[in-house]
Amino acid sequence: MNKLVKGSIAGAAGIALLLGGAGTFALWNSTATLTTPSISSGQLSLANNNNGVWKDAAGTQIDPATYRMIPGQTLTYTSTLNVNAVGNGIKANLTYSGLTGSGTLDQYVTKTLEVTSSTATVTGQTLAFTAGASTVNVKLTVTLPQTVTGTQGMSSTLDLSALTFTLAQTL
């Protein structure tokens, strides 16, 4: 027999001896199950209170479908939103979207959102909640500045029908 065959037989015999003894070798081990409670996740939801109104600068309620805005006018939308915020240290940003325009009116109006609450801590548009239900007051101001001149923004529309408020958790 040549050296390669002898080496292969010796290697195979060594492996067989090791495998044969593997079933008899044991180390001690132990496990313990802890009895701790489960942890639950919180939630964040936003609902419209359906009490929103549009008013002019004099405080008179208007119908946006028939109102015709001119330079120098400000319109204000106020509404109450209901929030259910459950989670330790939960914070969220409140934003709006959906005010789109046709023509050039949208590029000339300024929009400002103010947020207040007696049941949440408000910093700008960020709210910090204690667990449970909260009420958030929103005031969206739309102004067509007096500086708009000529035909800027004429015969254009600002669609208010798709106004949407979004509450998104922050860290």
DSSP file (Angstrom, degrees, kcal/mol; ACC not computed):
  #  RESIDUE AA STRUCTURE BP1 BP2  ACC     N-H-->O    O-->H-N    N-H-->O    O-->H-N    TCO  KAPPA ALPHA  PHI   PSI    X-CA   Y-CA   Z-CA
    1    1 A M              0   0    0      0, 0.0     2,-0.1     0, 0.0     0, 0.0   0.000 360.0 360.0 360.0 144.3    0.0    0.0    0.0
    2    2 A N     >  -     0   0    0      1,-0.1     4,-2.0     4,-0.0     5,-0.2  -0.373 360.0-103.7 -86.4 172.1    1.2    3.4   -0.7
    3    3 A K  H  > S+     0   0    0      1,-0.2     4,-2.4     2,-0.2     5,-0.2   0.832 116.9  56.3 -65.8 -34.5    1.5    6.2    1.8
    4    4 A L  H  > S+     0   0    0      2,-0.2     4,-2.0     1,-0.2    -1,-0.2   0.905 109.1  45.8 -65.4 -42.5   -1.6    8.1    0.7
    5    5 A V  H  > S+     0   0    0      2,-0.2     4,-2.2     1,-0.2    -2,-0.2   0.911 113.4  49.6 -68.5 -42.0   -3.9    5.0    1.1
    6    6 A K  H  X S+     0   0    0     -4,-2.0     4,-2.2     1,-0.2    -2,-0.2   0.906 111.4  49.5 -62.8 -41.9   -2.3    4.3    4.6
    7    7 A G  H  X S+     0   0    0     -4,-2.4     4,-2.3     1,-0.2    -1,-0.2   0.883 110.5  50.5 -64.8 -38.8   -2.8    7.9    5.7
    8    8 A S  H  X S+     0   0    0     -4,-2.0     4,-2.4     2,-0.2    -1,-0.2   0.899 110.9  48.4 -66.2 -41.4   -6.5    7.9    4.5
    9    9 A I  H  X S+     0   0    0     -4,-2.2     4,-2.2     2,-0.2    -2,-0.2   0.908 112.6  48.2 -66.2 -41.8   -7.2    4.7    6.4
   10   10 A A  H  X S+     0   0    0     -4,-2.2     4,-2.1     2,-0.2    -2,-0.2   0.902 112.3  49.3 -65.8 -40.6   -5.6    6.0    9.6
   11   11 A G  H  X S+     0   0    0     -4,-2.3     4,-2.2     2,-0.2    -2,-0.2   0.914 111.4  48.7 -64.2 -43.2   -7.5    9.3    9.3
   12   12 A A  H  X S+     0   0    0     -4,-2.4     4,-2.3     1,-0.2    -1,-0.2   0.882 110.8  50.8 -64.4 -39.1  -10.8    7.5    8.8
   13   13 A A  H  X S+     0   0    0     -4,-2.2     4,-2.1     2,-0.2    -1,-0.2   0.894 109.8  50.7 -66.2 -39.1  -10.1    5.3   11.8
   14   14 A G  H  X S+     0   0    0     -4,-2.1     4,-2.1     2,-0.2    -2,-0.2   0.910 110.7  48.0 -64.5 -42.5   -9.4    8.3   13.9
   15   15 A I  H  X S+     0   0    0     -4,-2.2     4,-2.6     1,-0.2     5,-0.2   0.903 110.3  52.6 -64.1 -41.3  -12.6   10.1   12.9
   16   16 A A  H  X S+     0   0    0     -4,-2.3     4,-2.2     1,-0.2    -1,-0.2   0.890 109.0  49.6 -62.7 -39.7  -14.6    6.9   13.6
   17   17 A L  H  X S+     0   0    0     -4,-2.1     4,-1.4     2,-0.2    -1,-0.2   0.910 112.1  48.1 -65.1 -41.7  -13.1    6.7   17.1
   18   18 A L  H  X S+     0   0    0     -4,-2.1     4,-0.6     1,-0.2    -2,-0.2   0.924 113.5  46.6 -64.9 -44.2  -13.9   10.3   17.8
   19   19 A L  H >X S+     0   0    0     -4,-2.6     3,-0.8     1,-0.2     4,-0.5   0.879 108.2  56.2 -67.3 -37.3  -17.5   10.0   16.6
   20   20 A G  H 3< S+     0   0    0     -4,-2.2     3,-0.4     1,-0.2    -1,-0.2   0.844 110.3  45.0 -63.5 -33.1  -18.1    6.8   18.5
   21   21 A G  H >< S+     0   0    0     -4,-1.4     3,-1.0    -3,-0.2     4,-0.5   0.528  90.3  86.4 -87.9  -6.3  -17.1    8.5   21.8
   22   22 A A  H X< S+     0   0    0     -3,-0.8     3,-0.7    -4,-0.6    -1,-0.2   0.817  82.7  58.2 -66.7 -30.6  -19.2   11.6   21.1
   23   23 A G  T 3< S+     0   0    0     -4,-0.5    -1,-0.3    -3,-0.4    -2,-0.1   0.680 104.2  51.4 -74.3 -16.3  -22.3   10.1   22.6
   24   24 A T  T <  S+     0   0    0     -3,-1.0     2,-0.5    -4,-0.1    -1,-0.2   0.524  89.1  90.6 -98.4  -6.2  -20.8    9.5   25.9
   25   25 A F    <   +     0   0    0     -3,-0.7     2,-0.3    -4,-0.5     0, 0.0  -0.795  53.7 169.7 -94.9 129.0  -19.3   13.0   26.6
   26   26 A A        -     0   0    0     -2,-0.5     2,-0.3     0, 0.0    -3,-0.0  -0.994  23.0-156.5-142.1 145.7  -21.6   15.4   28.4
   27   27 A L        -     0   0    0     -2,-0.3     2,-0.1     0, 0.0    -2,-0.0  -0.901  33.8-106.5-113.3 149.5  -21.4   18.9   30.1
   28   28 A W        +     0   0    0     -2,-0.3     2,-0.3     2,-0.0     0, 0.0  -0.440  45.1 165.6 -70.9 146.9  -23.8   20.0   32.8
   29   29 A N        -     0   0    0     -2,-0.1     2,-0.3     2,-0.0     0, 0.0  -0.978  12.9-175.3-155.8 162.3  -26.4   22.6   31.9
   30   30 A S        -     0   0    0     -2,-0.3     2,-0.3     2,-0.0    -2,-0.0  -0.985   8.0-154.3-156.1 153.9  -29.6   24.0   33.4
   31   31 A T        -     0   0    0     -2,-0.3     2,-0.4     2,-0.0    -2,-0.0  -0.932   3.2-165.0-131.1 157.2  -32.4   26.5   32.4
   32   32 A A        -     0   0    0     -2,-0.3     2,-0.5     2,-0.0    -2,-0.0  -0.992  13.8-141.2-142.3 134.8  -34.8   28.7   34.3
   33   33 A T        -     0   0    0     -2,-0.4     2,-0.3     2,-0.0    -2,-0.0  -0.833  19.7-138.0 -96.8 130.6  -38.0   30.4   33.1
   34   34 A L        -     0   0    0     -2,-0.5     2,-0.9     1,-0.1    -2,-0.0  -0.632   4.2-140.0 -88.0 145.5  -38.6   33.9   34.5
   35   35 A T        +     0   0    0     -2,-0.3    -1,-0.1     2,-0.0    -2,-0.0  -0.680  45.8 145.7-105.3  78.0  -42.1   34.9   35.6
   36   36 A T        -     0   0    0     -2,-0.9    -2,-0.0     1,-0.1     0, 0.0  -0.837  49.0-107.0-111.0 151.6  -42.3   38.5   34.3
   37   37 A P        -     0   0    0      0, 0.0     2,-0.1     0, 0.0    -1,-0.1  -0.249  37.3-100.5 -72.7 164.8  -45.4   40.2   32.9
   38   38 A S        -     0   0    0      1,-0.0     2,-0.4     0, 0.0     0, 0.0  -0.405  29.5-130.8 -77.1 159.3  -46.0   40.9   29.3
   39   39 A I        -     0   0    0     -2,-0.1     2,-0.3     0, 0.0    -1,-0.0  -0.927  20.0-152.4-112.3 142.1  -45.4   44.4   27.8
   40   40 A S        -     0   0    0     -2,-0.4     2,-0.2     1,-0.0     0, 0.0  -0.806  12.0-122.1-113.9 153.2  -48.0   46.0   25.6
   41   41 A S        -     0   0    0     -2,-0.3    46,-0.1     1,-0.1     2,-0.0  -0.575  24.4-132.6 -89.4 157.5  -47.7   48.6   22.9
   42   42 A G        -     0   0    0     -2,-0.2     2,-0.3    46,-0.1    45,-0.2   0.028  17.1-133.3 -89.4-159.7  -49.5   51.9   22.9
   43   43 A Q  E     -A   86   0A   0     43,-2.0    43,-2.9     2,-0.0     2,-0.3  -0.986   9.3-156.8-156.3 161.2  -51.5   53.7   20.3
   44   44 A L  E     +A   85   0A   0     -2,-0.3     2,-0.3    41,-0.2    41,-0.2  -0.947  21.8 164.9-144.2 119.7  -52.0   57.0   18.6
   45   45 A S  E     -A   84   0A   0     39,-1.9    39,-2.2    -2,-0.3     2,-0.4  -0.979  18.4-158.1-138.7 152.7  -55.2   58.1   16.8
   46   46 A L  E     -A   83   0A   0     -2,-0.3     2,-0.4    37,-0.2    37,-0.2  -0.993  10.9-177.9-131.3 133.0  -56.7   61.3   15.6
   47   47 A A  E     -A   82   0A   0     35,-2.6    35,-3.1    -2,-0.4     2,-0.3  -0.994  27.0-121.3-134.7 141.0  -60.3   62.1   14.9
   48   48 A N  E     -A   81   0A   0     -2,-0.4    33,-0.2    33,-0.2    -2,-0.0  -0.616  10.0-150.9 -77.9 135.1  -62.0   65.2   13.6
   49   49 A N        -     0   0    0     31,-1.8    -1,-0.1    -2,-0.3    32,-0.1   0.486  31.2-131.6 -83.6  -3.6  -64.6   66.6   15.9
   50   50 A N  S    S+     0   0    0     30,-0.2    31,-0.1     1,-0.1    -2,-0.1   0.805  78.1 110.4  57.1  34.5  -66.5   68.0   12.9
   51   51 A N        +     0   0    0     29,-0.3    -1,-0.1     2,-0.0     2,-0.1   0.169  40.0 137.0-118.9  17.3  -66.9   71.4   14.4
   52   52 A G        -     0   0    0     28,-0.1     2,-0.3    27,-0.1    27,-0.2  -0.378  27.5-179.2 -70.5 140.5  -64.5   73.3   12.0
   53   53 A V  E     -B   78   0A   0     25,-2.0    25,-2.1    -2,-0.1     2,-0.4  -0.983  22.9-136.0-138.0 149.8  -65.5   76.7   10.7
   54   54 A W  E     +B   77   0A   0      8,-0.5     8,-2.6    -2,-0.3     2,-0.3  -0.884  28.3 179.5-101.7 136.4  -64.0   79.3    8.3
   55   55 A K  E     -BC  76  61A   0     21,-2.4    21,-2.7    -2,-0.4     6,-0.2  -0.956  23.0-126.0-135.0 154.3  -64.2   83.0    9.4
   56   56 A D    >   -     0   0    0      4,-2.2     3,-1.9    -2,-0.3    19,-0.2  -0.281  47.3 -85.5 -86.1-177.8  -63.0   86.2    7.9
   57   57 A A  T 3  S+     0   0    0     17,-0.5    18,-0.1     1,-0.3    -1,-0.1   0.756 128.8  58.1 -63.3 -25.0  -60.9   88.8    9.8
   58   58 A A  T 3  S-     0   0    0      2,-0.1    -1,-0.3     1,-0.0     3,-0.1   0.529 119.7-109.1 -81.1  -5.9  -64.0   90.3   11.4
   59   59 A G  S <  S+     0   0    0     -3,-1.9     2,-0.4     1,-0.3    -2,-0.1   0.566  70.9 143.8  89.4   9.5  -64.9   86.9   12.9
   60   60 A T        -     0   0    0      1,-0.1    -4,-2.2     0, 0.0    -1,-0.3  -0.703  54.8-117.1 -85.6 130.0  -67.9   86.4   10.7
   61   61 A Q  B     -C   55   0A   0     -2,-0.4     2,-0.3    -6,-0.2    -6,-0.3  -0.426  37.8-164.8 -65.3 137.0  -68.4   82.8    9.6
   62   62 A I        -     0   0    0     -8,-2.6    -8,-0.5    -2,-0.1     3,-0.1  -0.817  25.0-126.5-122.2 162.0  -68.1   82.4    5.8
   63   63 A D    >>  -     0   0    0     -2,-0.3     3,-1.8     1,-0.1     4,-1.7  -0.936  18.4-155.4-104.0 107.9  -69.0   79.8    3.2
   64   64 A P  T 34 S+     0   0    0      0, 0.0    -1,-0.1     0, 0.0    96,-0.0   0.768  89.4  65.7 -57.5 -25.3  -65.7   79.1    1.3
   65   65 A A  T 34 S+     0   0    0      1,-0.2    -3,-0.0    -3,-0.1    -2,-0.0   0.790 116.5  25.1 -67.7 -26.6  -67.7   78.0   -1.7
   66   66 A T  T <4 S+     0   0    0     -3,-1.8    -1,-0.2     2,-0.0     2,-0.2   0.542  97.0 105.4-114.3  -9.9  -69.2   81.4   -2.3
   67   67 A Y     <  -     0   0    0     -4,-1.7     2,-0.6     1,-0.0    -5,-0.0  -0.509  54.2-154.4 -75.6 138.7  -66.5   83.7   -0.6
   68   68 A R        -     0   0    0     -2,-0.2     2,-0.2     2,-0.0    -3,-0.0  -0.944  12.3-147.3-118.0 109.3  -64.2   85.6   -3.0
   69   69 A M        -     0   0    0     -2,-0.6     3,-0.0     4,-0.0     6,-0.0  -0.474  15.5-172.5 -78.2 141.7  -60.9   86.5   -1.5
   70   70 A I    >   -     0   0    0     -2,-0.2     3,-1.5    74,-0.1    74,-0.3  -0.887  40.2 -70.9-128.2 162.1  -59.1   89.7   -2.4
   71   71 A P  T 3  S+     0   0    0      0, 0.0    75,-0.3     0, 0.0     3,-0.1  -0.236 118.5  31.1 -54.6 137.9  -55.6   91.0   -1.5
   72   72 A G  T 3  S+     0   0    0     72,-3.7     2,-0.3     1,-0.3    74,-0.2   0.416  92.8 121.7  94.6   0.7  -55.3   92.1    2.1
   73   73 A Q  E <   - D   0 144A   0     -3,-1.5    71,-2.6    71,-0.7     2,-0.4  -0.726  43.1-161.0-102.3 149.4  -57.7   89.5    3.5
   74   74 A T  E     - D   0 143A   0     -2,-0.3   -17,-0.5    69,-0.2     2,-0.4  -0.990   2.3-166.2-126.5 133.2  -57.2   86.8    6.0
   75   75 A L  E     - D   0 142A   0     67,-3.1    67,-3.1    -2,-0.4     2,-0.4  -0.925   7.4-157.5-116.5 145.5  -59.4   83.7    6.6
   76   76 A T  E     -BD  55 141A   0    -21,-2.7   -21,-2.4    -2,-0.4     2,-0.5  -0.983   6.3-161.1-129.0 131.5  -59.1   81.5    9.6
   77   77 A Y  E     -BD  54 140A   0     63,-3.0    63,-2.9    -2,-0.4     2,-0.4  -0.944  14.3-175.8-107.2 126.3  -60.2   77.9   10.0
   78   78 A T  E     +BD  53 139A   0    -25,-2.1   -25,-2.0    -2,-0.5     2,-0.3  -0.959  11.7 152.7-122.8 143.6  -60.7   76.7   13.6
   79   79 A S  E     - D   0 138A   0     59,-1.8    59,-2.8    -2,-0.4     2,-0.5  -0.984  37.1-122.6-160.1 161.1  -61.5   73.2   14.7
   80   80 A T  E     - D   0 137A   0     -2,-0.3   -31,-1.8    57,-0.2     2,-0.4  -0.945  23.9-162.9-111.6 133.0  -61.1   70.7   17.6
   81   81 A L  E     -AD  48 136A   0     55,-3.4    55,-2.9    -2,-0.5     2,-0.5  -0.920  12.6-137.0-115.0 142.0  -59.4   67.4   17.0
   82   82 A N  E     -AD  47 135A   0    -35,-3.1   -35,-2.6    -2,-0.4     2,-0.4  -0.853  21.4-168.7-100.0 130.3  -59.7   64.4   19.4
   83   83 A V  E     -AD  46 134A   0     51,-3.0    51,-3.0    -2,-0.5     2,-0.6  -0.951  15.7-164.1-121.0 136.7  -56.5   62.5   20.1
   84   84 A N  E     +AD  45 133A   0    -39,-2.2   -39,-1.9    -2,-0.4     2,-0.6  -0.953  20.1 174.5-116.2 108.5  -56.1   59.2   21.8
   85   85 A A  E     +AD  44 132A   0     47,-2.2    47,-2.0    -2,-0.6     2,-0.5  -0.951   5.0 171.3-121.3 113.6  -52.5   58.9   22.8
   86   86 A V  E     +A   43   0A   0    -43,-2.9   -43,-2.0    -2,-0.6     2,-0.2  -0.975  34.2  88.9-125.7 118.0  -51.4   55.9   24.9
   87   87 A G  S >  S-     0   0    0     -2,-0.5     3,-1.8   -45,-0.2     2,-0.4  -0.581  78.9 -87.4 160.5 137.3  -47.7   55.3   25.5
   88   88 A N  T 3  S-     0   0    0      1,-0.3    42,-0.1    -2,-0.2   -46,-0.1  -0.446 112.1  -5.2 -64.3 118.2  -45.1   56.3   28.0
   89   89 A G  T 3  S+     0   0    0     -2,-0.4    -1,-0.3    40,-0.3     2,-0.2   0.741  89.1 176.9  73.1  24.9  -43.6   59.6   26.8
   90   90 A I    <   +     0   0    0     -3,-1.8    39,-2.3    39,-0.2     2,-0.3  -0.423   3.5 176.4 -70.8 133.5  -45.5   59.7   23.5
   91   91 A K  E     -FG 128 170B   0     79,-0.6    79,-2.1    37,-0.2     2,-0.3  -0.947   2.7-179.1-131.5 152.5  -45.0   62.8   21.4
   92   92 A A  E     -FG 127 169B   0     35,-2.3    35,-3.3    -2,-0.3     2,-0.4  -0.996  24.1-126.9-152.5 152.4  -46.3   63.7   18.0
   93   93 A N  E     -FG 126 168B   0     75,-2.9    75,-2.5    -2,-0.3     2,-0.6  -0.843  19.9-147.9 -98.5 136.9  -46.2   66.4   15.3
   94   94 A L  E     + G   0 167B   0     31,-2.6     2,-0.3    -2,-0.4    73,-0.2  -0.928  27.6 164.0-105.9 123.1  -49.4   67.8   14.0
   95   95 A T  E     - G   0 166B   0     71,-2.5    71,-2.7    -2,-0.6     2,-0.3  -0.817  23.6-139.7-129.5 170.1  -49.3   68.9   10.3
   96   96 A Y  E     + G   0 165B   0     -2,-0.3     2,-0.3    69,-0.2    69,-0.2  -0.902  20.1 167.3-128.7 160.1  -51.8   69.7    7.6
   97   97 A S  E     + G   0 164B   0     67,-2.0    67,-2.7    -2,-0.3     3,-0.1  -0.930  42.8  75.6-154.6 175.3  -52.1   69.0    3.9
   98   98 A G        +     0   0    0     -2,-0.3     2,-1.2    65,-0.2    64,-0.5   0.422  52.2 126.5  97.0  -0.9  -54.6   69.2    1.1
   99   99 A L        +     0   0    0     63,-0.1     2,-0.3    65,-0.1    -1,-0.2  -0.752  36.0 158.7 -90.0  96.9  -54.7   73.0    0.4
  100  100 A T  E     -I  159   0C   0     -2,-1.2    59,-3.5    59,-1.0     2,-0.3  -0.810  22.0-153.6-118.1 159.4  -54.1   73.0   -3.3
  101  101 A G  E     -I  158   0C   0     -2,-0.3     2,-0.3    57,-0.3    57,-0.2  -0.865  12.5-139.7-131.6 163.1  -54.8   75.6   -5.8
  102  102 A S  E >  S+I  157   0C   0     55,-2.0    55,-1.4    -2,-0.3     3,-0.7  -0.901  78.5   6.6-115.3 152.8  -55.5   76.2   -9.5
  103  103 A G  T 3  S-     0   0    0     -2,-0.3     4,-0.1     1,-0.2    -2,-0.1  -0.537 118.3 -50.4  73.5-144.5  -54.1   79.1  -11.3
  104  104 A T  T >> S+     0   0    0     50,-0.4     3,-0.7    -2,-0.2     4,-0.6   0.420 106.2  98.6-111.5   0.5  -51.7   81.3   -9.3
  105  105 A L  H X> S+     0   0    0     -3,-0.7     4,-1.5     1,-0.2     3,-1.4   0.891  78.8  59.5 -57.6 -42.5  -53.5   81.9   -6.0
  106  106 A D  H 34 S+     0   0    0     51,-0.4    -1,-0.2     1,-0.3    -2,-0.1   0.841 100.9  54.5 -58.1 -36.3  -51.7   79.1   -4.1
  107  107 A Q  H <4 S+     0   0    0     -3,-0.7    -1,-0.3     1,-0.2    -2,-0.2   0.671 111.7  44.8 -75.0 -14.5  -48.3   80.7   -4.7
  108  108 A Y  H << S+     0   0    0     -3,-1.4    -2,-0.2    -4,-0.6    -1,-0.2   0.698  94.1  86.3-100.9 -23.2  -49.4   84.0   -3.2
  109  109 A V     <  -     0   0    0     -4,-1.5     2,-0.4    35,-0.2    35,-0.2  -0.493  65.8-143.4 -79.8 149.0  -51.3   83.0   -0.1
  110  110 A T  E     -E  143   0A   0     33,-2.5    33,-2.5    -2,-0.2     2,-0.4  -0.886  12.7-158.6-107.7 145.4  -49.5   82.4    3.2
  111  111 A K  E     -E  142   0A   0     -2,-0.4     2,-0.4    31,-0.2    31,-0.2  -0.984  10.0-178.7-128.0 133.2  -50.6   79.6    5.5
  112  112 A T  E     -E  141   0A   0     29,-2.2    29,-3.0    -2,-0.4     2,-0.5  -0.998  11.4-155.5-134.8 133.0  -49.9   79.3    9.2
  113  113 A L  E     -E  140   0A   0     -2,-0.4     2,-0.4    27,-0.2    27,-0.2  -0.933   8.4-171.9-110.6 127.4  -51.0   76.6   11.6
  114  114 A E  E     -E  139   0A   0     25,-2.5    25,-2.2    -2,-0.5     2,-0.4  -0.952   5.6-164.0-114.6 138.1  -51.3   77.2   15.4
  115  115 A V  E     +E  138   0A   0      9,-0.4     2,-0.3    -2,-0.4    23,-0.2  -0.981  12.2 169.3-125.5 131.2  -51.9   74.4   17.8
  116  116 A T  E     +E  137   0A   0     21,-2.4    21,-3.3    -2,-0.4     2,-0.3  -0.943   2.9 173.7-134.4 159.2  -53.2   74.6   21.4
  117  117 A S        -     0   0    0     -2,-0.3     5,-0.2    19,-0.2    19,-0.1  -0.941  29.0-157.8-162.8 141.9  -54.4   72.1   24.0
  118  118 A S  S    S+     0   0    0     17,-0.4    18,-0.1    -2,-0.3    -1,-0.1   0.486 101.5  45.8 -94.9  -5.1  -55.4   72.1   27.6
  119  119 A T  S    S+     0   0    0     16,-0.6    11,-0.6     1,-0.1     2,-0.3   0.349 112.7  45.6-118.9   4.1  -54.7   68.4   27.9
  120  120 A A  E    S-H  129   0B   0     15,-0.2     2,-0.5     9,-0.1     9,-0.2  -0.980  83.2-110.6-142.4 153.7  -51.3   68.1   26.1
  121  121 A T  E     -H  128   0B   0      7,-2.5     7,-2.7    -2,-0.3     2,-0.5  -0.767  36.9-157.7 -86.3 125.7  -48.1   70.1   26.2
  122  122 A V  E     +H  127   0B   0     -2,-0.5     2,-0.4     5,-0.2     5,-0.2  -0.908  21.6 173.6-113.4 128.8  -47.6   72.0   23.0
  123  123 A T  E >  S-H  126   0B   0      3,-2.9     3,-2.2    -2,-0.5     2,-0.6  -0.898  74.0 -53.7-128.9 101.1  -44.3   73.2   21.6
  124  124 A G  T 3  S-     0   0    0     -2,-0.4    -9,-0.4     1,-0.3   -31,-0.0  -0.583 121.5 -24.3  67.4-115.8  -44.9   74.7   18.1
  125  125 A Q  T 3  S+     0   0    0     -2,-0.6   -31,-2.6   -11,-0.1     2,-0.5   0.224 118.1 101.6-111.1  11.4  -46.6   71.8   16.3
  126  126 A T  E <   -FH  93 123B   0     -3,-2.2    -3,-2.9   -33,-0.2     2,-0.4  -0.852  54.6-163.5 -99.5 130.3  -45.2   69.1   18.6
  127  127 A L  E     -FH  92 122B   0    -35,-3.3   -35,-2.3    -2,-0.5     2,-0.5  -0.922   9.4-157.9-115.0 136.5  -47.5   67.7   21.3
  128  128 A A  E     -FH  91 121B   0     -7,-2.7    -7,-2.5    -2,-0.4     2,-0.3  -0.969  22.4-158.3-111.6 125.5  -46.5   65.7   24.3
  129  129 A F  E     - H   0 120B   0    -39,-2.3     2,-0.3    -2,-0.5   -40,-0.3  -0.723  18.6-142.3-108.3 149.7  -49.3   63.6   25.8
  130  130 A T        -     0   0    0    -11,-0.6   -45,-0.3    -2,-0.3   -42,-0.1  -0.749  58.3 -73.7 -93.2 158.1  -50.2   62.1   29.0
  131  131 A A  S    S+     0   0    0     -2,-0.3     2,-0.3   -47,-0.1   -45,-0.2  -0.199  97.1  21.8 -58.0 137.0  -51.9   58.7   28.5
  132  132 A G  E    S-D   85   0A   0    -47,-2.0   -47,-2.2    -3,-0.1     2,-0.2  -0.698 100.8  -6.1 113.1-159.6  -55.5   58.8   27.3
  133  133 A A  E     +D   84   0A   0     -2,-0.3     2,-0.3   -49,-0.2   -49,-0.2  -0.494  56.2 178.4 -80.9 140.8  -57.8   61.2   25.5
  134  134 A S  E     -D   83   0A   0    -51,-3.0   -51,-3.0    -2,-0.2     2,-0.5  -0.953  22.0-137.8-136.1 156.2  -56.7   64.7   24.6
  135  135 A T  E     -D   82   0A   0     -2,-0.3   -16,-0.6   -53,-0.2     2,-0.4  -0.970  17.9-166.7-115.9 131.7  -58.3   67.6   22.8
  136  136 A V  E     -D   81   0A   0    -55,-2.9   -55,-3.4    -2,-0.5     2,-0.5  -0.971   8.1-150.5-121.1 130.1  -56.3   69.6   20.4
  137  137 A N  E     -DE  80 116A   0    -21,-3.3   -21,-2.4    -2,-0.4     2,-0.4  -0.865  13.7-164.0-101.1 130.1  -57.4   73.0   19.0
  138  138 A V  E     -DE  79 115A   0    -59,-2.8   -59,-1.8    -2,-0.5     2,-0.4  -0.900  10.9-172.6-115.2 144.2  -56.2   74.0   15.5
  139  139 A K  E     -DE  78 114A   0    -25,-2.2   -25,-2.5    -2,-0.4     2,-0.6  -0.933   5.7-171.1-135.6 109.9  -56.2   77.4   13.9
  140  140 A L  E     -DE  77 113A   0    -63,-2.9   -63,-3.0    -2,-0.4     2,-0.5  -0.908   7.2-162.2-105.6 119.1  -55.2   77.5   10.3
  141  141 A T  E     -DE  76 112A   0    -29,-3.0   -29,-2.2    -2,-0.6     2,-0.5  -0.883   6.4-170.6-107.2 130.6  -54.8   81.0    8.9
  142  142 A V  E     -DE  75 111A   0    -67,-3.1   -67,-3.1    -2,-0.5     2,-0.4  -0.983  10.3-175.7-121.0 120.8  -54.7   81.7    5.2
  143  143 A T  E     -DE  74 110A   0    -33,-2.5   -33,-2.5    -2,-0.5   -69,-0.2  -0.960  23.3-158.4-123.3 133.5  -53.7   85.3    4.1
  144  144 A L  E     -D   73   0A   0    -71,-2.6   -72,-3.7    -2,-0.4   -71,-0.7  -0.916  38.6-129.6-102.4 102.8  -53.6   86.9    0.6
  145  145 A P    >   -     0   0    0      0, 0.0     3,-1.4     0, 0.0   -72,-0.1  -0.049   6.9-124.6 -60.2 154.3  -51.2   89.7    1.3
  146  146 A Q  T 3  S+     0   0    0    -75,-0.3    -2,-0.0     1,-0.3     0, 0.0   0.689 106.1  73.3 -67.4 -19.2  -51.9   93.3    0.4
  147  147 A T  T 3   +     0   0    0      2,-0.1     2,-0.4     0, 0.0    -1,-0.3   0.573  68.3 106.9 -75.3  -8.3  -48.7   93.3   -1.6
  148  148 A V    <   +     0   0    0     -3,-1.4     2,-0.2   -40,-0.1    -4,-0.0  -0.605  53.6 171.0 -71.5 123.4  -50.3   91.1   -4.3
  149  149 A T    >   +     0   0    0     -2,-0.4     3,-2.0   -78,-0.0     2,-0.1  -0.749  33.5  13.0-131.1 175.0  -50.8   93.4   -7.3
  150  150 A G  T 3  S-     0   0    0      1,-0.3    -2,-0.0    -2,-0.2     0, 0.0  -0.364 125.1 -28.5  62.2-128.8  -51.8   93.5  -10.9
  151  151 A T  T >  S+     0   0    0     -2,-0.1     3,-1.7     3,-0.1    -1,-0.3   0.217  92.5 140.6-105.6  14.0  -53.3   90.2  -12.0
  152  152 A Q  T <  S-     0   0    0     -3,-2.0   -47,-0.0     1,-0.3    -4,-0.0  -0.403  81.1  -3.3 -62.4 122.1  -51.4   88.1   -9.4
  153  153 A G  T >  S+     0   0    0     -2,-0.2     3,-0.9     1,-0.2    -1,-0.3   0.450  94.9 150.7  78.0   0.6  -53.7   85.4   -8.1
  154  154 A M  T <   +     0   0    0     -3,-1.7   -50,-0.4     1,-0.2    -1,-0.2  -0.320  65.6   4.9 -66.8 147.8  -56.7   86.6  -10.0
  155  155 A S  T 3  S+     0   0    0      1,-0.2     2,-0.3   -52,-0.1    -1,-0.2   0.813 103.0 124.6  50.1  39.0  -59.5   84.2  -11.1
  156  156 A S    <   -     0   0    0     -3,-0.9     2,-0.3   -53,-0.1   -53,-0.2  -0.760  49.4-137.5-120.2 167.6  -57.8   81.3   -9.2
  157  157 A T  E     -I  102   0C   0    -55,-1.4   -55,-2.0    -2,-0.3     2,-0.5  -0.928   8.3-153.9-128.2 153.7  -58.9   78.9   -6.6
  158  158 A L  E     -I  101   0C   0     -2,-0.3     2,-0.6   -57,-0.2   -57,-0.3  -0.966  27.1-138.8-121.6 109.0  -57.6   77.4   -3.3
  159  159 A D  E     +I  100   0C   0    -59,-3.5   -59,-1.0    -2,-0.5     3,-0.2  -0.578  28.0 172.1 -76.6 116.5  -59.3   74.1   -2.8
  160  160 A L    >   +     0   0    0     -2,-0.6     3,-1.4   -61,-0.2    -1,-0.2   0.483  58.1  88.4 -98.7  -6.6  -60.1   73.7    0.9
  161  161 A S  T 3  S+     0   0    0      1,-0.3    -1,-0.1     3,-0.0   -62,-0.1   0.700  86.0  51.2 -70.9 -19.6  -62.2   70.6    0.6
  162  162 A A  T 3  S+     0   0    0    -64,-0.5    -1,-0.3    -3,-0.2   -63,-0.1   0.163  73.4 147.4-103.7  19.0  -59.2   68.2    1.0
  163  163 A L    <   -     0   0    0     -3,-1.4     2,-0.4   -65,-0.1   -65,-0.2  -0.359  24.2-179.7 -58.8 125.4  -57.9   69.8    4.2
  164  164 A T  E     -G   97   0B   0    -67,-2.7   -67,-2.0    -2,-0.1     2,-0.4  -0.992  20.4-152.1-133.7 135.9  -56.3   67.0    6.2
  165  165 A F  E     -G   96   0B   0     -2,-0.4     2,-0.4   -69,-0.2   -69,-0.2  -0.899  14.1-164.6-106.6 139.0  -54.6   66.9    9.6
  166  166 A T  E     -G   95   0B   0    -71,-2.7   -71,-2.5    -2,-0.4     2,-0.6  -0.983   9.8-160.7-127.5 133.2  -51.9   64.3   10.3
  167  167 A L  E     -G   94   0B   0     -2,-0.4     2,-0.5   -73,-0.2   -73,-0.2  -0.960  16.7-178.4-113.1 115.2  -50.5   63.4   13.7
  168  168 A A  E     -G   93   0B   0    -75,-2.5   -75,-2.9    -2,-0.6    -2,-0.0  -0.963  27.4-117.6-122.0 127.7  -47.2   61.5   13.4
  169  169 A Q  E     -G   92   0B   0     -2,-0.5   -77,-0.3   -77,-0.3     2,-0.3  -0.282  30.2-165.1 -61.2 141.2  -45.2   60.2   16.4
  170  170 A T  E      G   91   0B   0    -79,-2.1   -79,-0.6     1,-0.0    -1,-0.0  -0.795 360.0 360.0-119.1 166.7  -41.8   61.7   17.0
  171  171 A L              0   0    0     -2,-0.3   -79,-0.1   -81,-0.1    -2,-0.1   0.434 360.0 360.0 -92.4 360.0  -39.0   60.5   19.1
